Amino acid sequence: MTVDDYALTGNEKQGLYKAIFSRRDVRSHFVDKQIPNDVLARILNAAHHAPSVGFSQPWNFILIRDRLTRQKVKESFLRERERSTAMLDSDTDRQKKYSSLKLEGILESAVNICVTYDPTRFGPFVLGRTSIEETGVYSVACAVQNLWLAARAEGVGVGWVSILANSDLEKILAIPAHVKPVAYLCLGYVGEFSDRPDLERAGWLPRMGLSEVVCYEKWGSYDPSGIWSDFSDGVSKVNEKIHEDNI
Amino acid sequence: MTVDDYALTGNEKQGLYKAIFSRRDVRSHFVDKQIPNDVLARILNAAHHAPSVGFSQPWNFILIRDRLTRQKVKESFLRERERSTAMLDSDTDRQKKYSSLKLEGILESAVNICVTYDPTRFGPFVLGRTSIEETGVYSVACAVQNLWLAARAEGVGVGWVSILANSDLEKILAIPAHVKPVAYLCLGYVGEFSDRPDLERAGWLPRMGLSEVVCYEKWGSYDPSGIWSDFSDGVSKVNEKIHEDNI
């Protein structure tokens, strides 16, 4: 076998890129339909196969359907949104726009999932976490991304609700002091996946060009030169392609 | 269109799952072959299309080929590994195993990428980051996972080197004080992708069962009952399937 044989086939590769480019943070368009057990299990299994520092697998997935629990989480959201709205008192245009955005689907979605980080798992010596402690929680964020992509592949929308107080989540979900809530997700089938992120469509912020976030050899060096001089072509081409295909 | 139409086709879905289950943290088996510009650009573009809190896109990707730079990073690794080896002085069996593991491919890989987090991007008010500050850095970790999966789809191996001092990286790569290094990645074509994670194969730690990380309605409640009573079937079935197919 040559090394190229390890690439996925054209169709398979297309599937991965389609999931990545058409994944959306969903807050609206949830429809009233349960997620079958096998579909939900596949989505969770994808999350569980994320990379983790020292193979520590430090995540838990709390599945929530209970109405009362969700109502309490929604109340936390409402309090936190009010607090953050006040931060924009000096910028009424942005404040008005912010207030008009739908930012969660806690009650309308089929299931909520709180993803947590347990730093004590297989510890205290976790291989590879001895120099940079945060790699533990980064592993959990990688698991969230796997979950999100698998859900997209299954036609299930996911919305990450970050306007919440972790202290509320800890109380509502009986999360012990040593465990950290990382993500609160709302999952459900949706009537549509938007062609662009909601915040881009609403004109909140623009999509940056790839060339604006790639540096060469050191931070802040955005101008490809030397061995990188022909690389900027690749970057601009792939950018155009995305805008053409809009996948 | 029915809501099911938003799912990927069978082949596309298979591609996403194949990337997720066969992705490996690669430290060995790098072969001497450059990554073509268009392939590297696609991998970076996948990373750039990760979710980000408030659409803040707070990442940068520093591409590193320079030999001297890599040599300095390797020296940081060697110092940090020595420090962490000493932590196992009271457990000589594990210490011996730890010392026998290959934990990085800094010099053998085709390119190194340092992924950083810039909390000032589009700030100071970042929508959705007002209650949980860490969601900014979680976005960057999600970008790393997109990068990793796209690389796998392209047949390119990725190894995350976490045994490094961030203070060394900041100095070597001229990263300013307000920017945080999140991941140091080594990319290259490989002679093989192992069927299981290296640390699982080496007997360092076992793969946990999915049912060990899924809780119902609140933290620590591992026993599905009530509306969840038929869900454990789904969990155990998907577990078996993974072990059979080994994808």
Contacts between the chains, C-beta under 8 A, distances in Angstrom:
chain1	res1	chain2	res2	distance
A	3	B	31	5.5
A	3	B	33	6.5
A	3	B	155	6.4
A	3	B	189	4.4
A	3	B	190	6.7
A	3	B	191	6.5
A	4	B	155	5.8
A	4	B	189	7.9
A	5	B	155	7.4
A	6	B	155	4.1
A	6	B	189	7.9
A	6	B	190	6.9
A	6	B	192	7.6
A	6	B	193	5.8
A	7	B	153	6.8
A	7	B	154	5.6
A	7	B	155	3.4
A	8	B	15	5.4
A	8	B	18	6.0
A	8	B	19	6.5
A	8	B	152	7.7
A	8	B	153	4.6
A	8	B	154	8.0
A	8	B	155	7.8
A	9	B	15	7.5
A	11	B	11	4.3
A	11	B	12	6.5
A	11	B	15	6.5
A	12	B	11	6.5
A	12	B	12	7.3
A	12	B	14	6.1
A	12	B	15	2.9
A	12	B	18	5.8
A	12	B	19	7.7
A	12	B	153	7.1
A	13	B	15	6.1
A	13	B	153	4.7
A	13	B	154	7.4
A	14	B	12	6.1
A	14	B	15	6.8
A	15	B	8	5.4
A	15	B	9	7.5
A	15	B	11	6.5
A	15	B	12	2.9
A	15	B	13	6.1
A	15	B	14	6.8
A	15	B	15	3.2
A	15	B	16	5.1
A	16	B	15	5.1
A	16	B	16	5.2
A	16	B	19	4.8
A	16	B	149	6.0
A	16	B	150	6.7
A	16	B	153	4.6
A	17	B	42	7.7
A	17	B	46	6.8
A	17	B	150	7.2
A	17	B	153	7.5
A	18	B	8	6.1
A	18	B	12	5.8
A	19	B	8	6.5
A	19	B	12	7.7
A	19	B	16	4.8
A	20	B	46	5.1
A	20	B	49	5.6
A	20	B	146	5.7
A	20	B	149	7.4
A	20	B	150	6.9
A	21	B	49	5.6
A	23	B	49	7.9
A	23	B	51	7.1
A	25	B	51	5.6
A	31	B	3	5.6
A	33	B	3	6.5
A	37	B	230	6.5
A	37	B	231	5.2
A	37	B	233	6.8
A	37	B	234	3.5
A	38	B	234	5.1
A	38	B	237	7.0
A	38	B	238	7.1
A	40	B	231	7.4
A	40	B	234	6.7
A	41	B	210	7.3
A	41	B	231	7.6
A	41	B	234	3.8
A	41	B	235	5.2
A	41	B	237	7.0
A	41	B	238	4.2
A	42	B	17	7.7
A	42	B	238	5.8
A	44	B	210	6.3
A	44	B	214	6.2
A	44	B	235	7.4
A	44	B	238	7.9
A	45	B	210	5.6
A	45	B	238	4.8
A	45	B	239	7.3
A	45	B	242	6.5
A	46	B	17	6.8
A	46	B	20	5.1
A	48	B	208	7.6
A	48	B	210	5.3
A	48	B	213	6.1
A	49	B	20	5.6
A	49	B	21	5.6
A	49	B	23	7.9
A	49	B	242	7.8
A	50	B	145	6.7
A	51	B	23	7.1
A	51	B	25	5.6
A	51	B	145	7.5
A	51	B	148	6.8
A	51	B	160	6.8
A	53	B	160	8.0
A	53	B	162	5.8
A	54	B	199	6.7
A	54	B	204	7.6
A	54	B	205	7.2
A	55	B	197	5.7
A	55	B	199	4.0
A	55	B	200	6.1
A	55	B	204	6.4
A	55	B	205	4.7
A	55	B	207	7.9
A	56	B	205	7.2
A	57	B	205	7.9
A	57	B	207	7.5
A	57	B	208	5.1
A	57	B	213	6.9
A	59	B	213	6.0
A	60	B	213	5.3
A	60	B	214	7.5
A	60	B	215	5.7
A	60	B	219	6.9
A	61	B	213	6.2
A	61	B	214	5.1
A	61	B	215	7.0
A	62	B	215	4.6
A	62	B	216	7.6
A	62	B	217	7.3
A	62	B	218	6.5
A	62	B	219	5.8
A	63	B	214	6.6
A	63	B	215	7.1
A	63	B	216	5.6
A	63	B	217	7.2
A	63	B	228	6.9
A	63	B	231	7.8
A	64	B	217	5.9
A	65	B	217	7.3
A	65	B	227	5.8
A	65	B	228	7.7
A	66	B	217	5.3
A	69	B	217	6.5
A	69	B	218	7.7
A	80	B	130	7.4
A	80	B	131	4.5
A	83	B	130	7.2
A	83	B	131	7.4
A	84	B	130	3.8
A	84	B	131	6.9
A	87	B	125	6.1
A	87	B	130	6.2
A	88	B	125	6.5
A	91	B	125	7.8
A	94	B	125	7.5
A	98	B	127	6.7
A	101	B	127	7.8
A	103	B	128	7.1
A	116	B	219	6.8
A	122	B	205	5.7
A	125	B	87	6.1
A	125	B	88	6.4
A	125	B	91	7.8
A	125	B	94	7.5
A	127	B	98	6.6
A	127	B	101	7.8
A	127	B	199	6.9
A	127	B	204	6.7
A	128	B	103	7.1
A	128	B	162	4.4
A	128	B	163	5.8
A	129	B	162	6.9
A	130	B	80	7.3
A	130	B	83	7.2
A	130	B	84	3.8
A	130	B	87	6.2
A	130	B	163	6.9
A	131	B	80	4.5
A	131	B	83	7.5
A	131	B	84	6.9
A	131	B	162	6.7
A	131	B	163	5.4
A	131	B	164	6.0
A	131	B	165	6.0
A	131	B	166	7.9
A	132	B	162	5.4
A	132	B	164	7.1
A	132	B	166	6.2
A	134	B	137	7.4
A	134	B	182	8.0
A	135	B	160	8.0
A	135	B	162	4.5
A	137	B	134	7.4
A	137	B	138	7.7
A	137	B	141	8.0
A	138	B	137	7.7
A	138	B	138	7.9
A	138	B	141	4.2
A	138	B	144	7.4
A	138	B	182	6.8
A	138	B	183	7.2
A	141	B	137	7.9
A	141	B	138	4.2
A	141	B	139	8.0
A	141	B	141	3.5
A	141	B	142	5.7
A	141	B	145	7.6
A	142	B	141	5.7
A	142	B	142	7.2
A	142	B	144	6.6
A	142	B	145	4.1
A	142	B	148	7.8
A	144	B	138	7.4
A	144	B	142	6.6
A	145	B	50	6.7
A	145	B	51	7.5
A	145	B	141	7.6
A	145	B	142	4.1
A	145	B	145	4.0
A	145	B	146	6.5
A	146	B	20	5.6
A	146	B	145	6.5
A	148	B	51	6.8
A	148	B	142	7.7
A	149	B	16	6.0
A	149	B	20	7.4
A	149	B	149	7.3
A	150	B	16	6.7
A	150	B	17	7.3
A	150	B	20	7.0
A	152	B	8	7.7
A	153	B	7	6.8
A	153	B	8	4.6
A	153	B	12	7.1
A	153	B	13	4.8
A	153	B	16	4.6
A	153	B	17	7.5
A	154	B	7	5.6
A	154	B	8	8.0
A	154	B	13	7.4
A	155	B	3	6.4
A	155	B	4	5.8
A	155	B	5	7.4
A	155	B	6	4.1
A	155	B	7	3.3
A	155	B	8	7.8
A	160	B	51	6.8
A	160	B	53	8.0
A	160	B	135	8.0
A	162	B	53	5.8
A	162	B	128	4.4
A	162	B	129	6.8
A	162	B	131	6.7
A	162	B	132	5.4
A	162	B	135	4.5
A	163	B	128	5.8
A	163	B	130	7.0
A	163	B	131	5.5
A	164	B	131	6.0
A	164	B	132	7.1
A	165	B	131	6.0
A	166	B	131	7.9
A	166	B	132	6.2
A	173	B	218	5.0
A	173	B	219	5.3
A	174	B	218	4.6
A	174	B	219	5.1
A	174	B	220	6.7
A	175	B	219	4.5
A	176	B	219	6.8
A	176	B	220	7.5
A	179	B	219	6.6
A	182	B	134	8.0
A	182	B	138	6.8
A	183	B	138	7.2
A	189	B	3	4.3
A	189	B	4	7.8
A	189	B	6	7.8
A	190	B	3	6.7
A	190	B	6	6.9
A	191	B	3	6.5
A	192	B	6	7.6
A	193	B	6	5.8
A	197	B	55	5.7
A	199	B	54	6.7
A	199	B	55	4.0
A	199	B	127	6.9
A	200	B	55	6.1
A	204	B	54	7.5
A	204	B	55	6.4
A	204	B	127	6.7
A	205	B	54	7.2
A	205	B	55	4.7
A	205	B	56	7.2
A	205	B	57	7.9
A	205	B	122	5.7
A	207	B	55	7.9
A	207	B	57	7.5
A	208	B	48	7.6
A	208	B	57	5.1
A	210	B	41	7.3
A	210	B	44	6.2
A	210	B	45	5.6
A	210	B	48	5.3
A	213	B	48	6.1
A	213	B	57	6.9
A	213	B	59	5.9
A	213	B	60	5.3
A	213	B	61	6.2
A	214	B	44	6.2
A	214	B	60	7.5
A	214	B	61	5.2
A	214	B	63	6.5
A	215	B	60	5.7
A	215	B	61	7.0
A	215	B	62	4.5
A	215	B	63	7.1
A	216	B	62	7.5
A	216	B	63	5.6
A	217	B	62	7.3
A	217	B	63	7.2
A	217	B	64	5.9
A	217	B	65	7.3
A	217	B	66	5.3
A	217	B	69	6.5
A	218	B	62	6.5
A	218	B	69	7.7
A	218	B	173	5.0
A	218	B	174	4.5
A	219	B	60	6.9
A	219	B	62	5.8
A	219	B	116	6.9
A	219	B	173	5.3
A	219	B	174	5.1
A	219	B	175	4.5
A	219	B	176	6.8
A	219	B	179	6.7
A	220	B	174	6.7
A	220	B	176	7.5
A	227	B	65	5.8
A	228	B	63	6.9
A	228	B	65	7.7
A	230	B	37	6.5
A	231	B	37	5.2
A	231	B	40	7.4
A	231	B	41	7.6
A	231	B	63	7.7
A	233	B	37	6.8
A	234	B	37	3.5
A	234	B	38	5.1
A	234	B	40	6.7
A	234	B	41	3.8
A	235	B	41	5.2
A	235	B	44	7.4
A	237	B	38	7.0
A	237	B	41	7.0
A	238	B	38	7.0
A	238	B	41	4.2
A	238	B	42	5.8
A	238	B	44	7.9
A	238	B	45	4.8
A	239	B	45	7.3
A	242	B	45	6.5
A	242	B	49	7.8
